[in-house]
Amino acid sequence: MSRRRKDASIAAPSGPHTEAGEDAVLRVIARGVHGVEALFDAQGRLHWISPSIERLTGRAPDELIRAPDALALLVHESDLGFCRRSIAQLVQEGGTRDFELRFVSADGQTCWVAAHWQRLDEEASGGLRMSAENIQARKEAEHKLLETVAELRRSQALREHYLARSHDERRRLTALLDVIRLGILFFDQDHRVLHYNRALLDLWGFDATENLIGMRADSLKAKVLPMLEEPDGCFAEAADSGRGGIGALCEIRLRDGRVFTSASAVVEDEPGGREIGRVWIYEDVTLEREIAQRMVDLAERDPLTNLYNRRRFHEELDRLLSDALRRGYDVGLMMFDLDGFKPINDAHGHQAGDEVLVDIARQIGKLIRRNETFFRLGGDEFAVLVPDVREEALCELARRIVDGVGALQFHFGVAEATELTASLGIALFPRHAMDAERLIGAADRAMYEAKASGRNRWAMAGRAGGQSARIRTPGSNEPNENED
């Protein structure tokens, strides 16, 4: 889409519905904002804040806007003074300010955010814009890593003390490290393995009798790299003990499906003293990642067909429309249901109906390309979202879906096959609607026009102004105007 067309889709046309149209688009965009966006006046009073603040703090935007002092509600008391001083300085001097602070939620919990403040120009009344990003997970990871490193430094100091005293004390420390389930690996300043624990051997699948002491970093890397999905990833630099400071926590994926996290830190002979090596810590987080993915799947996928569900459909549609407005392309929405599905449930039971839905999802899913997304909205109703698409390609996909459903046969334990057909409706953004709700309505109406015109066919939504949907008649590849 040309820039003129893109601008035209956002610019307010003349007429009584201009504000409502703009508000609808802005609400869609605001709901899709991942971080927090807010507008303050020069005195620090809140004028607007994005709905995402409620997910972060449990406070509704209206509650904060009505509050006499929204900053006092949002910002932790330890950070409030600094925040106010920074805002005042920004109002006086202009430019931008970036700093981290803590938000306080309605239940008293705190959450670290990275806040970017910008003074707006005089045309925007000289107010302030705040963009805030949730960095709580990063802060917790940093804190956990620092605690781990501190603990390891204490363990290392204790180890050196005991080694100096006796061999028995050395064995006690080794036993201590061996009961830790984290894999621990020390390199000296010459990039040779100085120490490791039993968990390291177990994690990487080394034989329990293998001796790594004195092994060069390059040799150890050569043993490990064939196990990795991405050999150039985090472990490829594991032995680089020449870098100072605490390394970032990173993720390692193995070819066998396991997932490790790794972190490293410099080991000094005393705090702030000479660097004598580097310690690496590895943890198997495969189970945690699998549980997290299962939780995502439960929230986003239909348990029967494993297709994305209605919730994910609305999220993906909002995201695609925002991206299409920004980049200027068309988004195609296809909705279809199955003709004659209810009689199958009535005659053969719900288990037979479930088998039909699973087979439809599997067979039609083979027609869906990687950039297209297939959803089950509920019952026998399905949807497909197609970004950056031309009408001809969308019509061809609709034909293949309708023909694909019609080609399936189901027996349900009897010799005579049962066949199904589909009625499918198509709507294009921004041609048929300028927001998600109206686009769904346009596709839904087109689907029912296809069903009313004889089923086993697809229909393109009518253009704005009341034009009828275009119906694909049996035996043709192009839709004809509905003559109702």
N, C-alpha and C positions, 0 to 999 in steps of 0.2 A: 504494500500500500504506500502511496506517495505521502510525503510529509503533509501536503495540503489535505489529503483525505484523513490522515491521522488527526491533524489539528481540528478538522471539521467535526470529527467524531467526539471531540472533547469540548470544543467551543460551544457557548450557549447560544442556541438559535433564538430568533425572535418569537414571541408568543407567550401565553399564560403559563406554560409548563416549564419554563426555562430553569427556575430555581429548583423545582422538584427534580428535574432531570440531573442537574449538577449535584444536588444533595445525594441522589441515589448512587451516582458514580463515586462520589467522595466517600460515602458510607462503605461501599465495596472495597475501596482502596484502604480506608482506615481499618476495616476488619482484617485485612491481610497484612498489616504492618507487624513485623516480628518483634521489634524492639518497642520502646516507648517514645512517642513524639509529643511535645507539649509546647504551648505558647504562653509566655508571661508578658505582662506589661513592664514598663521601666521601673515600677515600684515593687516588682516581684509578685504581683497578684496573678493567679492562674486564670487564663481566659479559655483555654481548650487543652484537652489531653486525649490521646488515642485510647480506644477500648482495651488495648493490651495491658494497660495499667492494672486492670482488675485481675488478670491472670497472675500478675507479679505480686500484688499487694493485697488483693481481696477487697479493694476499695473501688467503687464505681466512679466513672468520670464525673457524673453529676454531683456526687458527694464531695469530691475534691474541689470542683469549680465553685460550689456554694460555700465552701469553708472560708472563714475570714483569713486564714493563713494556711494555704495548702502546703507550703514548704515545711511548716512545723509538723503537719500530719505525716508527710512523706519521708522526711530526712531524719536520720538518727540524731539524737541530741548532741552527741559527740562531734558530729560533722556539720551541724546546722550553722554554727558561727562561721566556720570557714566558707561554707557555701554562700552565705549571705554576703560576706566580704568580697568573694570572687565575683558575685553578680554585680555588686555595686561598682567594683573596679571595671567590669566589662561594660556597664552602662556608661561610665565616664570615658573610657579609652577606646571602646569599640573592639573590633576583631573577634577572636574566638578564645575559649578557655576549655581545656580538657582536664578532668580530674576524676578520681574514683571516690565514691561515697557509698554509704549504706542507706537503703530504703527500709522503712519499717512497715510491715503489713498490719492489717487490721487486728490480727491475733497476737501481735507483739513480736513476731519473728523478723529477723533482719536478713537482707539480701544485698550483696555487693553489686553495684552497677558501675559501668564506665559512662560518664556523662560528658557529652559534647555540647557546649553552650556557644551561641552565636547571636550577636546583636543584629537585629534587622534594620533595614534602612528606614528613612523618615517616612516613606510611602506606607510602610507597615507600622506606623506610629512609634517607631523607635523601640519596639518591644524586643523580647528575647525568645529564641527558639532553643529548646532542649531536646537532644536525642540521647536516649539512655539504652544501654545494652546490658543484659544480665550476665555477669561474670562470676556468679557465685560458685559454679562448678570449678572454674579456673582457680579461684581463691582457695577453695577446699583442697584441690589437687596440689597447689603450691604449698599449702600448710602441711598436708600429709607428707609430701616429699621432703620438706624441710625437717619435719619430725623424724622421718625415717633416716635421713642423712645424719641428723644429730645423734640418733640412737646408734647408728653404725660407727660414728666417730667415737662415741663413748665405748662401744664394744672393741674397736680397734685399739684404743688407748689401753683398755683393760687387757687386751690380748698381748700387747707389747710388754706390759708389766709382768704378766705371768710367764711369758716366754723367757724373759730375762732371769726369772727365778728358778724354773725347773721344767723338765720335760712333762711331768705329771700335770702341771698347770696348763701347759699347751694343749694337752689332750682334753682337759676339761673345757677349754674354750672351743675347741673343734667340735666337741659333742654339743655344746650350746648352739653353734651355728647350724649343726646338722639337724636339729629339731625344728628349725625355722623352715616353713614351707616355701618361702621365697628363695629363688635361686640367686646366690651371691657370688660374684666373681671379682677378684682384685687383680689389677695389673700394676706392676711396678713402673718406675719412670723409664725403664728400657723396653717397655711394651711386652713384658713377659708375664705369664700367669704366676702370681705370687701365692694366691690362696683361692679356694672355692669350697662350697659346701655340697652335701650329698644331694640336696634338692636341685642344684644346677645340673648334675648328671642326669637325674630323673627327668627334668623338664626337657632337656635336649636329646634324650634317648641314648646317652653315652653308657658304656658298660660300667658297672659299679667298681670294677677293678682298674679302670683306666686312670692313668696318672697324667694330669694336665700341668702339673707344676713345672715351671720353666719353659713351657711351650710358647713360641712366638705368636704374637697376635695374628699375623698373616696365616699361620698354619691353622690356628683355631677357626679363623674365618672360613678357610677352605673346607673345613669339616662341616660347617653349619650352613653355608650359602645354598647348597643343593636342597635343603629342607624348606627354603623360603619361597613364598609366592612371588615376592618382589625382592630379588637379590640386591638391588640398589637401595633398599630401605634402611631402616634404623640400625639393624645389627651390622650392616656393612661398614659402619664407622665405630663399631663397639670398642675397638682396641685403640682408638685415637686418644691416648691419654695426654696428648700435648695441649689440649684445649682446657682452659681454665673454667672455674665456676661450676654451677649445677646445670646439668643437661636437661632438656625438656622431656617430659613424659611422652613416650610415643608408643605406637601399636605395631606389633609384628604378626603377620599372618603366615601360617605354615601351610605347606601343600596338603597335609593330612587334615586340615580343617580347624586346627587349634589356633587360638589367638593368645599372644602374650603381650604384656606391657613391659616396657623397659625404661629405666631411668639411671642416670649416672651422676657422680659427683667426684670432685678432686679430693684426694686424701693428702693432708698436710701433716708434717711432723709435729706441728703445734698450731693452734689457731693463728691464721695470718702468716704462718711460717713457710718453710720450703715445701714445695710439692714433691711428694714421694710416690705418687701413683694415682690410680683412679679405681673407683669401685662401681660395679654395674649390678643392678638389681632387676631380676626378671620375675614376673608373676603370671601364672596361667589364669586368664580371665574368660576362658571359653564358655564355661557354664553361665557366668554373669551375662555375657553377650547373647547367648542363646535365650536366656530368660527375658532379657530386654527385647529381643526381636519377637519372641512369642507374645509379649505384652502389646507390642506395636501391631502385630498381626490380629490379635483379638480385638483391638480397637478399630482396625481399618479394613479387615477382610471378612467376607461372608463365610461362616463356618462350613456351609454345605458345599459351595462351589469353589471356595478359595479365591473368588474374584474380589476386587475392591468393593466395599459396601457403600451405602448411601452417604454416610458421613464423609468418607474419603472423596466421593463424587463431588459434593458441594465444595469441599476444600480445594480440590484440583480445578474445578470450574472457575472459582473465584481467582485462583492463581493464574490460570491461563488467560482469563479476560483482562486482568491487570497487565500481564505481559504483552498481550495483543494490543492494548491501548498504547503502551509505551513504545512498542516496536513496529506497530502498524501492519499486522497481518490478520487474516480471517481465522476464526475457530469454528469448526464444525461439530454439531451435537446431533447424534442419532439416538433415538429411543425406539425400542421395539418390544412387543409382547407376543405371546404365542397364541395363535388361533386354535381353539378347541382344547386348551389345556385342562380346563375344569372338568370336562367329561372323563378325562383320563383319571383324575383324582377320584371322581365319583365311582367309576367302573372298576378300577384296579387298586385303589387305595393310595394313601399319601406316599408310601414307600416307592410306588411306581412313579408318582409325580416327581419325587426327589431324584430318581434315576434319570428322568428326562432332563431335569434342570442341570444335573451334573454333566450329562452327555452334551447338552447344548453348550455349556460353558467350555467344555474341552474341545469340541469340534469347531465352534465359531471362534474360539480363542486362537486357533491355528491360522485364521484369516486376518487377525489383528497384527499390525506391524509394531516394531519396537517403539516408535514415537507416538503410537495410539494407545489409549487406555480403555479397558473393558471393565464394566461395573455390573453388578446385580443390585438393582434398587429395591427389590423385595418381590415376593410372589414369583410371577413369571415375567416380570418387567426388567429389561436390561437397558444399558446405555453405553455408548462409545463416544469418547472425546478425541477429536483429531485437530491438532494445532497446525497452523500455517498450511492451509489446504485450499486447493481450487475446487470449484463446484464439480467439475468433470470427475476428478478423482474421488470425491465424496459419493457421487452417484454410482460410480463403479463399485465402491466398497459396499454401498447399500444393496446393489444388485447381488453381489456375491453372498452377503449375509442372508438375504431372503431366499436365494436359491439354495444356499447351504442348509438352512433349516428345512426347506421343503424336500431335500434329498435324504434326510434322516428317516430311518424306519425303526420302530420299536415293537417287540413281540410280547413282552410281559407273560411269558410262559405259554402262549398259544401260537398256533401256526400262522394265523392271519396277522399280517403286519399292520401296525397303527402308524399313520403319518400325521405330521404336524405342519402347519405353515406359520408364517410370521407376518405381522403388519408393522411397518417401520415408518417413522417420521423423521425428517431432517430439518434442522434450522441452522442458519449461519450467523455468526456474530462478525461484524455489526450490521449486516444486511437486514436481518429480521428482528433484531432486538439489541438494545444497548446495555442490558444488564442481565445478570444470571437468571433472575426469576422470570423475566419476560422471555428469555431464550428457551427456558424449560417449557414454558407455556406454549410457545410457538411450535416446538418439536412435538409436544404432546398432542396438540390439536391436529398437526399433520398426520400423526400416527393414527388417530381416530378417524380422520378423513380417509386414509388408506383402508382401514378396516370397514368403514361404511361403504366403500366403493367396490367391495367384493373380496377383501382379505388377500393374503398371499401376494402382497405388493408393497411398494414404498411410495411415499409422497414427500415432495419438497414444500416447506412452509410458504405461504403467500407473502408477498412483500408488504411493507407498510402501506396503509390506505385501504385495506380490506380485500385485496386480491386473493382469490381462492388458491388453495394448495394445488400443486401440480402432481398428478397421480401417474405412477408407472403402471401401465396396463400389461396384462400377461402377454408374453411374446415380444415385447419391445424393450429396447435398451435406454430409451429416453422417455421422460415423463411428458404426458399431454396435459393441457389445461383442463381442469375439472369443469364440466359444463353444468353443474348444479344450478 
